[in-house]
C-alpha cells in the first residue's frame, strides 16, 4: 500500500482492512492530520511495549487513523463532538467490511474517548494506547518513555513541522462551527484561545439555572 515502512521497529499491519483505511484517511485528510494519526499509532505501539500493554495492532492502527478525522469539513454541521463523528465514521467503514461488532466497539470507543483524560487508561488496550499515543504526540506526556532514537525514527517517517500551532488550528477550525459541542472538553480551551467571540459553557451556572425549583 505504499506505506509499509517500520519506524522504530513498529510494523504497520499488512491486512487489506488496514490498507483500505490508510487509503481512505490519506485521501480525505490533510497532511498534518494524516501524519499525526500515523505517529499516534507508532507512539501508541511503542508505549504499549514500555508499559507492558499487549494489543491488537490492526485495531490500534485503524483507531489511530480515524481518531481526528471528525475535525474535517464534512462534519462541521453534524452538531456532535468531533470525536463522536470520527468514531461513527470508523464504525461505517468497519461495518461495511463485515468486521465483528466487538472489534467495531473497541475502535469506536478508542476514537470517541481519546481526548477524555483519566478514563481510557483503565479500558481496553487499544482505547488506552490511542489516547496515550495522542497525548504523547500533542502534549509530550510520558516523553521519556520512548527512546530518542525511536522518537526520531517516527518523526523522520512522519514529520511534524510547526505541529503545535497546526494541530491547535485544526482543532479550532473543526469545532468553531459547532461551539456548543465543546462544553466540558479540551476543545473549549482551544476556542477560548482562538475565537474572541466564544463563550465557554459554565457547569455551575448550568446547575444553578436549571428548571428545578431548588
HELIX and SHEET records of a PDB file:
HELIX    1   1 UNK A    7  UNK A    9  5                                   3    
HELIX    2   2 UNK A   16  UNK A   28  1                                  13    
HELIX    3   3 UNK A   31  UNK A   51  1                                  21    
HELIX    4   4 UNK A   57  UNK A   66  1                                  10    
HELIX    5   5 UNK A   69  UNK A   71  5                                   3    
HELIX    6   6 UNK A   73  UNK A   75  5                                   3    
HELIX    7   7 UNK A   82  UNK A   95  1                                  14    
HELIX    8   8 UNK A  101  UNK A  112  1                                  12    
HELIX    9   9 UNK A  120  UNK A  122  5                                   3    
HELIX   10  10 UNK A  125  UNK A  139  1                                  15    
HELIX   11  11 UNK A  143  UNK A  145  5                                   3    
HELIX   12  12 UNK A  148  UNK A  157  1                                  10    
HELIX   13  13 UNK A  163  UNK A  176  1                                  14    
HELIX   14  14 UNK A  179  UNK A  182  5                                   4    
HELIX   15  15 UNK A  186  UNK A  194  1                                   9    
HELIX   16  16 UNK A  203  UNK A  208  1                                   6    
END                                                                             
